[in-house]
Structures are given as C-alpha cells and as structure tokens.
C-alpha cells in the first residue's frame, strides 16, 4: 500500500517537473514574442513614418508605389495582429500550466500527509503487535511453568496414593495379625 502511494507521488512529482519545464519554455516564448512585438511595433512606426515620407514624395511619382507601401503596411499590421494573438494564447496556456502545477503541488502535499498518517498508524500497530507478542511469550512461559507444576503435583499425588495403598495393605496385615493374635488368646 505504501509502495503504490510512493509510486503515485513520484509520478505526480515527475508531472509537476515536466509542467514546470513546459511553463518555463512558454514564458521564454512569451518573452521572445514580446520582444519581437516591440521590434515590429518600432518597425511599423518607422515604416509609417517612411510611408508618410514616401507618400509625400510619391505624390509626385506614380500612385502604384503608394499602393505597394500601403499593402506592406497592411501586411505588417496583420503580422503584428497574428503575433499578438499568439502571445495571448501563450499567456493563456501559461496560466493553465500554473494552475495545473499548483493543483499537483497540493495533491503532493495531501499525499505526503496521507503517507505520514499511514506510517504513524503502521508504527502504532507494530508497537501493539510487539506488546502482544511480549504478552504471548509471558503467557507461554507462565503456561510452561504451570505445566511443570501440574506434572510435579500429579507425580506427588501418585506417590502419596501409592504410599496410602501401602499403608492400607500394611494396616490390613497388622489388623489380620492382631485379629489372629486376639483369637489365639
């Protein structure tokens, strides 16, 4: 029973370690995406300012390059939106992972408490078993002593019976002598 609890605790610890490692990776990814986002925002600002500059110069040039720049700005804006969505998803996953880690840590704590209770209960039962074994040994010793005393008492009783029979026989013989001697007078 204790072995399976230990196995479950080890598995939970392993899952917690894996979840912690995954969380660290997700946080690193989130930081990298945040840096990229800031870089892209700077790039967008720079491009917007360049677009404004180019638009000013492009007015004198052809309208086709203006459209290309607008398309590029739109592309960069879409890319920024996509990366922002990815970052939000990563943050959401990181929160879920944190919640799972906390739950696993709580379960580990509860299992440790349960394991400690089982160990304490096992210790109590082992102490009770030792006391009972000691009492049993004392009772067996006492029984052995009583058996010896019983045998001794039976032997003495047999000896007394044998003596009593001998005395009765001698008494009968003496009575018979006395009766013969009395009838002879």
URPE-V400281 format. One record per run of one state. SS is the DSSP state (H for helix, E for strand, L for the rest). FROM is the first residue (numbers start at 1). TO is the last residue. If there is no record, write none. Layout:
ss: <SS | SS>
from: <FROM | FROM>
to: <TO | TO>
This chain:
ss: <L | H | L | H | L>
from: <1 | 2 | 59 | 63 | 185>
to: <1 | 58 | 62 | 184 | 185>
